[in-house]
Amino acid sequence: MYHAVAHTPAAATHGLSVTPEAFAEQMDLLGDRGFTPLTTAQLAAAWRCRGALPRRPVLITFDDGYEGVHRHALPVLTKHGFASTVFVSTGWLRGPDDCGGALDTMLDWDQVREIAAAGSEIGGHSHTHPQLDQLADDQLGFEVRHCTEAIAGQLGEPPVSFAFPYGYSTRRVRRTVRAAGYMQSLAVGNALARRRQGPYALERLTVRRRTGIEEFERLVEGRAIARDFARDRALTKGYALVRGVRRALQAGRRPDR
């Protein structure tokens, strides 16, 4: 899971960004090790239908829709012939749906179309990037539906893959995403994706500014993941409980999951 790819990202995105040079080195490693990048839709379809996967399948995903994905990542992906999935928050993209609030320079819709034409999947990531599990039902429905409609209007077909902002979801959020027509969705979790996670809660590994090539190699080879993400996973579990209680108190009901 990537976010911004930039030499000098905004302060708000710095920790979750990678340099263009680091991204290129990481893609070289995938190519050298014989990995085959797929789109999220391709992976989920293969698992759903119990179809065959290529040797060493891997997902390369980008969240939010930062401009550096087009400027820096796309040429590298094209060089290797790699597929990817770019999950866009439509209210952050430059264009008619821009409602402000973006953390850095974002893609515009012409760039999104170029990324799609190069073989990458465009997925949904909500409209304004809120914590979906904290929203009332009507707000949650708007965030998912408006994102879907904006992508369909710009690209000519609706997205089929979704990534939860911040990785947060509950059964209620997943039901809403499924009802909007999405066939699969991604969380974070900082673990390898497994079929048993189900198509609406597939996990990913975070690539950060501090992720060196040795750590990246461990991640893609599936080694020492628990060690590398121990602190993140502990914080995530604790914060999930806090969010659930907060939402229950607001709604006057038991927490959903």
Disulfide bonds with the S-S distance in Angstrom:
none
